[in-house]
Amino acid sequence: MAYNPHIILSVIHLLFIVPALLYVGFQRAANPLWVYWTLGFVGIVLALYHGSKAIAKWASGSPSFWVNAIHALLLAPLFIYIAIYRRDTPRAAYELILLSAFAALGYHLYSLAINLEADVD
């Protein structure tokens, strides 16, 4: 079986990212203060990293541009918004975190299944 970065990326999302998003979404205003600091930091990193990748992929006409755009234009601002408002964050923002967690769960389970099947062939 050859090294496939998509498998590693899916496993990381399934083991770490999805549970973290579920935790934040279910805890809502009961999150410890460090969670808000972490969300703010991650939001800034997402905006910078995925924003630059999205621009490069847009310029090259890459069909995977949408993945970076979602991270930079939807998730990063949501994380930063929650980090700013902390315990005063409206419920809708936490609902969006939960929607993102379930979307990531479905997408990365599907991606993992497709990539593992491709490696078997």
Backbone as a printed PyTorch tensor [residue, N CA C, xyz], in Angstrom:
tensor([[[  0.8490,  -1.1740,   0.0000],
         [  0.0000,   0.0000,   0.0000],
         [  0.8920,   1.2350,   0.0000]],

        [[  0.7070,   2.0950,  -0.9920],
         [  1.5110,   3.3080,  -1.1400],
         [  1.0300,   4.3910,  -0.1820]],

        [[  1.9200,   5.3130,   0.1350],
         [  1.5760,   6.4410,   0.9930],
         [  0.5190,   7.2980,   0.3120]],

        [[ -0.5600,   7.5620,   1.0070],
         [ -1.6280,   8.3950,   0.4680],
         [ -1.9390,   9.4990,   1.4910]],

        [[ -1.6040,  10.7450,   1.1830],
         [ -1.8310,  11.8300,   2.1510],
         [ -3.3060,  12.0560,   2.4610]],

        [[ -4.1900,  11.6740,   1.5450],
         [ -5.6230,  11.8460,   1.7860],
         [ -6.1210,  10.9320,   2.9020]],

        [[ -5.5290,   9.7590,   3.0090],
         [ -5.8960,   8.8390,   4.0930],
         [ -5.4660,   9.4340,   5.4370]],

        [[ -4.2420,   9.9390,   5.4980],
         [ -3.7330,  10.5450,   6.7320],
         [ -4.5880,  11.7480,   7.1210]],

        [[ -4.9200,  12.5890,   6.1640],
         [ -5.7350,  13.7700,   6.4230],
         [ -7.1160,  13.3840,   6.9460]],

        [[ -7.7160,  12.3750,   6.3580],
         [ -9.0320,  11.9210,   6.8170],
         [ -8.9650,  11.3480,   8.2260]],

        [[ -7.9530,  10.5640,   8.5150],
         [ -7.8130,   9.9740,   9.8440],
         [ -7.6090,  11.0690,  10.8990]],

        [[ -6.7900,  12.0650,  10.5970],
         [ -6.5630,  13.1740,  11.5350],
         [ -7.8700,  13.9130,  11.8040]],

        [[ -8.6200,  14.1840,  10.7510],
         [ -9.9060,  14.8570,  10.9370],
         [-10.8630,  14.0030,  11.7650]],

        [[-10.9120,  12.7090,  11.4830],
         [-11.8370,  11.8300,  12.2030],
         [-11.4570,  11.6340,  13.6690]],

        [[-10.1650,  11.5730,  13.9560],
         [ -9.7240,  11.3210,  15.3270],
         [ -9.6260,  12.5670,  16.1940]],

        [[ -9.3240,  13.7130,  15.5830],
         [ -9.0500,  14.9060,  16.3780],
         [ -9.9970,  16.0790,  16.0950]],

        [[-10.1630,  16.4150,  14.8360],
         [-10.9240,  17.6170,  14.4830],
         [-12.4120,  17.4440,  14.7820]],

        [[-12.9970,  16.3560,  14.3030],
         [-14.4330,  16.1340,  14.5270],
         [-14.7660,  16.0710,  16.0170]],

        [[-14.0450,  15.2890,  16.8320],
         [-14.3620,  15.3000,  18.2670],
         [-14.1960,  16.6800,  18.9160]],

        [[-13.1940,  17.4410,  18.5030],
         [-12.9970,  18.7820,  19.0670],
         [-14.1670,  19.6930,  18.7180]],

        [[-14.6120,  19.6420,  17.4750],
         [-15.7520,  20.4670,  17.0670],
         [-17.0260,  20.0400,  17.7860]],

        [[-17.2160,  18.7420,  17.9490],
         [-18.3850,  18.2560,  18.6860],
         [-18.3410,  18.7300,  20.1370]],

        [[-17.1770,  18.6870,  20.7430],
         [-17.0260,  19.1580,  22.1240],
         [-17.4240,  20.6280,  22.2430]],

        [[-16.8720,  21.4510,  21.3760],
         [-17.1710,  22.8860,  21.4210],
         [-18.6570,  23.1280,  21.1940]],

        [[-19.2190,  22.4500,  20.2110],
         [-20.6240,  22.6430,  19.8870],
         [-21.5690,  22.2000,  20.9810]],

        [[-21.2700,  21.0850,  21.6240],
         [-22.1490,  20.5820,  22.6820],
         [-21.9610,  21.3300,  23.9960]],

        [[-20.7520,  21.7960,  24.2810],
         [-20.4880,  22.5190,  25.5260],
         [-21.0350,  23.9480,  25.4910]],

        [[-21.0660,  24.5490,  24.3120],
         [-21.5280,  25.9300,  24.1270],
         [-20.8700,  26.8800,  25.1170]],

        [[-21.6420,  27.6020,  25.8870],
         [-21.0940,  28.6180,  26.7990],
         [-20.3520,  28.0110,  27.9850]],

        [[-20.4240,  26.7010,  28.1590],
         [-19.7140,  26.0430,  29.2650],
         [-18.2670,  25.7080,  28.9050]],

        [[-17.8220,  26.0800,  27.7130],
         [-16.4430,  25.8160,  27.3080],
         [-15.4720,  26.5760,  28.2150]],

        [[-14.3500,  25.9420,  28.5570],
         [-13.3240,  26.6650,  29.3200],
         [-12.7200,  27.7850,  28.4690]],

        [[-12.1330,  28.7570,  29.1310],
         [-11.5720,  29.9140,  28.4410],
         [-10.5070,  29.5250,  27.4110]],

        [[ -9.6990,  28.5000,  27.7140],
         [ -8.6270,  28.1010,  26.7810],
         [ -9.1920,  27.6270,  25.4490]],

        [[-10.4140,  27.1130,  25.4360],
         [-11.0300,  26.6660,  24.1820],
         [-11.2410,  27.8580,  23.2570]],

        [[-11.6610,  28.9890,  23.8170],
         [-11.8880,  30.1740,  22.9870],
         [-10.5700,  30.7170,  22.4350]],

        [[ -9.5160,  30.7010,  23.2550],
         [ -8.2010,  31.1230,  22.7700],
         [ -7.7250,  30.2010,  21.6430]],

        [[ -7.9400,  28.9070,  21.8290],
         [ -7.5280,  27.9320,  20.8140],
         [ -8.3100,  28.1360,  19.5260]],

        [[ -9.6270,  28.3420,  19.6430],
         [-10.4430,  28.5890,  18.4470],
         [ -9.9660,  29.8300,  17.7060]],

        [[ -9.6390,  30.8740,  18.4290],
         [ -9.1430,  32.0880,  17.7930],
         [ -7.8460,  31.8490,  17.0490]],

        [[ -6.9190,  31.1480,  17.6910],
         [ -5.6390,  30.8380,  17.0570],
         [ -5.8330,  29.9630,  15.8200]],

        [[ -6.6340,  28.9140,  15.9610],
         [ -6.8900,  28.0130,  14.8350],
         [ -7.5950,  28.7690,  13.7060]],

        [[ -8.5180,  29.6520,  14.0520],
         [ -9.2090,  30.4450,  13.0370],
         [ -8.2550,  31.3050,  12.2320]],

        [[ -7.3100,  31.9400,  12.9140],
         [ -6.3230,  32.7750,  12.2190],
         [ -5.4340,  31.9140,  11.3230]],

        [[ -4.9790,  30.7780,  11.8400],
         [ -4.1420,  29.8700,  11.0400],
         [ -4.9190,  29.3680,   9.8200]],

        [[ -6.1830,  28.9820,  10.0240],
         [ -7.0110,  28.5230,   8.9000],
         [ -7.1540,  29.6170,   7.8490]],

        [[ -7.4170,  30.8300,   8.2850],
         [ -7.5920,  31.9310,   7.3370],
         [ -6.3240,  32.1650,   6.5160]],

        [[ -5.1810,  32.1690,   7.1850],
         [ -3.9190,  32.4280,   6.4800],
         [ -3.5270,  31.2670,   5.5690]],

        [[ -3.5180,  30.0630,   6.1240],
         [ -3.0640,  28.9040,   5.3490],
         [ -4.0270,  28.5890,   4.2020]],

        [[ -5.2880,  28.3810,   4.5460],
         [ -6.2410,  27.9900,   3.5060],
         [ -6.5830,  29.1570,   2.5820]],

        [[ -6.4760,  30.3820,   3.0950],
         [ -6.6810,  31.5290,   2.2180],
         [ -5.6270,  31.5920,   1.1270]],

        [[ -4.3620,  31.3970,   1.5090],
         [ -3.2960,  31.4230,   0.4990],
         [ -3.3940,  30.2320,  -0.4540]],

        [[ -3.7570,  29.0640,   0.0940],
         [ -3.9300,  27.8810,  -0.7790],
         [ -5.1040,  28.0900,  -1.7390]],

        [[ -6.1830,  28.7010,  -1.2580],
         [ -7.3500,  28.9390,  -2.1040],
         [ -7.0120,  29.8830,  -3.2490]],

        [[ -6.2540,  30.9270,  -2.9410],
         [ -5.8520,  31.8700,  -3.9940],
         [ -4.9950,  31.1700,  -5.0370]],

        [[ -4.0400,  30.3620,  -4.5860],
         [ -3.1660,  29.6390,  -5.5250],
         [ -3.9670,  28.6490,  -6.3700]],

        [[ -4.9040,  27.9440,  -5.7440],
         [ -5.7000,  26.9620,  -6.4890],
         [ -6.6730,  27.6560,  -7.4420]],

        [[ -7.2030,  28.7960,  -7.0320],
         [ -8.0900,  29.5590,  -7.9160],
         [ -7.3210,  29.9960,  -9.1620]],

        [[ -6.1020,  30.4920,  -8.9300],
         [ -5.2780,  30.9750, -10.0410],
         [ -4.9050,  29.8520, -11.0040]],

        [[ -4.7200,  28.6480, -10.4640],
         [ -4.3260,  27.5300, -11.3300],
         [ -5.5270,  26.7800, -11.8950]],

        [[ -6.7280,  27.1510, -11.4620],
         [ -7.9290,  26.4840, -11.9660],
         [ -8.1510,  25.1100, -11.3740]],

        [[ -7.6320,  24.8720, -10.1920],
         [ -7.7550,  23.5630,  -9.5480],
         [ -9.2030,  23.2800,  -9.1510]],

        [[ -9.6690,  22.0580,  -9.4110],
         [-11.0440,  21.7080,  -9.0160],
         [-11.2140,  21.5220,  -7.5040]],

        [[-10.1190,  21.4410,  -6.7560],
         [-10.2220,  21.2830,  -5.3040],
         [-10.1570,  22.6190,  -4.5690]],

        [[-10.3140,  23.7150,  -5.3090],
         [-10.3270,  25.0540,  -4.7230],
         [-11.3590,  25.1700,  -3.6100]],

        [[-12.4900,  24.5220,  -3.7680],
         [-13.6090,  24.6550,  -2.8290],
         [-13.2490,  24.2110,  -1.4080]],

        [[-12.3660,  23.2230,  -1.2730],
         [-11.9880,  22.7410,   0.0600],
         [-11.3040,  23.8550,   0.8470]],

        [[-10.3560,  24.5170,   0.2280],
         [ -9.6470,  25.6060,   0.8950],
         [-10.5550,  26.8130,   1.0970]],

        [[-11.4430,  27.0670,   0.1500],
         [-12.3660,  28.1960,   0.2760],
         [-13.2990,  28.0090,   1.4620]],

        [[-13.8030,  26.8010,   1.6660],
         [-14.6760,  26.5380,   2.8100],
         [-13.9400,  26.7810,   4.1150]],

        [[-12.7090,  26.3140,   4.2060],
         [-11.9280,  26.5230,   5.4270],
         [-11.6530,  28.0160,   5.6650]],

        [[-11.2560,  28.7250,   4.6080],
         [-10.8630,  30.1280,   4.7520],
         [-12.0520,  31.0730,   4.8920]],

        [[-13.1380,  30.8020,   4.1790],
         [-14.2440,  31.7550,   4.1370],
         [-15.4020,  31.4220,   5.0650]],

        [[-15.5020,  30.1850,   5.5100],
         [-16.5970,  29.7980,   6.4040],
         [-16.1080,  29.4270,   7.8040]],

        [[-15.1830,  28.4710,   7.8700],
         [-14.7610,  27.9720,   9.1780],
         [-13.8940,  28.9680,   9.9430]],

        [[-12.9160,  29.5600,   9.2850],
         [-12.0280,  30.5050,   9.9770],
         [-12.8110,  31.6730,  10.5910]],

        [[-13.6840,  32.3420,   9.8330],
         [-14.4510,  33.4330,  10.4580],
         [-15.3590,  32.9540,  11.5940]],

        [[-15.9250,  31.7590,  11.4600],
         [-16.7730,  31.2160,  12.5230],
         [-15.9660,  30.9840,  13.7940]],

        [[-14.7970,  30.3970,  13.6730],
         [-13.9400,  30.1560,  14.8360],
         [-13.5340,  31.4800,  15.4950]],

        [[-13.1550,  32.4520,  14.6840],
         [-12.7350,  33.7520,  15.2160],
         [-13.9160,  34.4500,  15.8850]],

        [[-15.0850,  34.3670,  15.2920],
         [-16.2950,  34.9680,  15.8590],
         [-16.5840,  34.3940,  17.2490]],

        [[-16.5390,  33.0690,  17.3590],
         [-16.7870,  32.4270,  18.6550],
         [-15.6930,  32.8100,  19.6540]],

        [[-14.4560,  32.9060,  19.1880],
         [-13.3530,  33.2900,  20.0780],
         [-13.5350,  34.7160,  20.6080]],

        [[-14.0630,  35.5900,  19.7980],
         [-14.2630,  36.9730,  20.2140],
         [-15.4100,  37.0970,  21.2140]],

        [[-16.5260,  36.4600,  20.9060],
         [-17.7120,  36.6040,  21.7600],
         [-17.7480,  35.6400,  22.9440]],

        [[-16.9210,  34.6270,  22.9060],
         [-16.7870,  33.6600,  24.0050],
         [-18.1400,  33.1990,  24.5320]],

        [[-18.3930,  33.4100,  25.7870],
         [-19.6160,  32.9100,  26.4270],
         [-20.8790,  33.6520,  25.9750]],

        [[-20.7040,  34.7690,  25.3020],
         [-21.8410,  35.5280,  24.7780],
         [-22.1570,  35.1710,  23.3290]],

        [[-21.5040,  34.1560,  22.8180],
         [-21.7310,  33.7180,  21.4470],
         [-23.1690,  33.2300,  21.2930]],

        [[-23.8540,  33.6750,  20.2480],
         [-25.2150,  33.1920,  20.0190],
         [-25.2500,  31.6890,  19.7280]],

        [[-26.3690,  31.0750,  20.0540],
         [-26.5250,  29.6410,  19.8650],
         [-26.2850,  29.2140,  18.4090]],

        [[-26.6890,  30.0560,  17.4730],
         [-26.5530,  29.7240,  16.0490],
         [-25.1080,  29.4160,  15.6710]],

        [[-24.1620,  30.1070,  16.2730],
         [-22.7480,  29.8580,  15.9560],
         [-22.3400,  28.4620,  16.4050]],

        [[-22.8150,  28.0470,  17.5740],
         [-22.5130,  26.6920,  18.0450],
         [-23.2030,  25.6440,  17.1740]],

        [[-24.3900,  25.9670,  16.6900],
         [-25.0780,  25.0530,  15.7770],
         [-24.2760,  24.8920,  14.4810]],

        [[-23.6810,  25.9840,  14.0130],
         [-22.8440,  25.9090,  12.8060],
         [-21.5950,  25.0750,  13.0480]],

        [[-21.0420,  25.1550,  14.2510],
         [-19.8940,  24.3030,  14.6000],
         [-20.3120,  22.8340,  14.5340]],

        [[-21.4790,  22.5240,  15.0840],
         [-21.9630,  21.1420,  15.0570],
         [-22.2340,  20.6830,  13.6250]],

        [[-22.8330,  21.5380,  12.8180],
         [-23.0610,  21.1930,  11.4130],
         [-21.7370,  20.9210,  10.7010]],

        [[-20.7420,  21.7250,  11.0040],
         [-19.4090,  21.5360,  10.4110],
         [-18.7960,  20.2120,  10.8590]],

        [[-18.9950,  19.8670,  12.1210],
         [-18.4560,  18.6000,  12.6440],
         [-19.0890,  17.4120,  11.9340]],

        [[-20.4120,  17.4470,  11.7850],
         [-21.0860,  16.3230,  11.1200],
         [-20.7630,  16.2740,   9.6300]],

        [[-20.5980,  17.4400,   9.0100],
         [-20.1910,  17.4750,   7.6050],
         [-18.7900,  16.8860,   7.4440]],

        [[-17.8760,  17.2650,   8.3390],
         [-16.5020,  16.7330,   8.2870],
         [-16.5010,  15.2330,   8.5390]],

        [[-17.3290,  14.7880,   9.4720],
         [-17.4230,  13.3480,   9.7530],
         [-17.8530,  12.5820,   8.5050]],

        [[-18.9150,  13.0260,   7.8820],
         [-19.4050,  12.3510,   6.6760],
         [-18.4200,  12.4130,   5.5290]],

        [[-17.8740,  13.5970,   5.2860],
         [-16.9500,  13.7650,   4.1740],
         [-15.6980,  12.9170,   4.3470]],

        [[-15.1270,  12.9210,   5.5450],
         [-13.8640,  12.2030,   5.7510],
         [-14.0640,  10.6970,   5.8840]],

        [[-15.2140,  10.2550,   6.3640],
         [-15.5060,   8.8140,   6.3190],
         [-15.6240,   8.3540,   4.8710]],

        [[-16.3190,   9.1300,   4.0720],
         [-16.4630,   8.8130,   2.6480],
         [-15.1040,   8.8230,   1.9450]],

        [[-14.3260,   9.8790,   2.1950],
         [-13.0030,  10.0000,   1.5850],
         [-12.0980,   8.8400,   1.9880]],

        [[-12.1450,   8.4690,   3.2630],
         [-11.3390,   7.3500,   3.7520],
         [-11.7460,   6.0520,   3.0590]],

        [[-13.0250,   5.8060,   2.9500],
         [-13.5110,   4.5930,   2.2950],
         [-13.0880,   4.5460,   0.8250]],

        [[-13.2200,   5.6520,   0.1300],
         [-12.8470,   5.7190,  -1.2870],
         [-11.3370,   5.4930,  -1.4540]],

        [[-10.5240,   6.1430,  -0.6230],
         [ -9.0750,   6.0260,  -0.7620],
         [ -8.5660,   4.6580,  -0.3390]],

        [[ -9.1820,   4.0600,   0.6820],
         [ -8.7820,   2.7060,   1.0720],
         [ -9.1660,   1.6950,   0.0050]],

        [[-10.3180,   1.8800,  -0.5930],
         [-10.7540,   0.9840,  -1.6790],
         [ -9.8170,   1.1140,  -2.8770]],

        [[ -9.3880,   2.3400,  -3.1850],
         [ -8.4790,   2.5570,  -4.3080],
         [ -7.1330,   1.9100,  -4.0540]],

        [[ -6.6890,   1.8800,  -2.7890],
         [ -5.4020,   1.2530,  -2.4640],
         [ -5.4650,  -0.2680,  -2.5350]],

        [[ -6.6540,  -0.8290,  -2.3350],
         [ -6.8060,  -2.2750,  -2.3950],
         [ -6.7430,  -2.7650,  -3.8250]],

        [[ -7.2800,  -1.9750,  -4.7490],
         [ -7.3150,  -2.3730,  -6.1680],
         [ -5.9730,  -2.4830,  -6.7890]]])
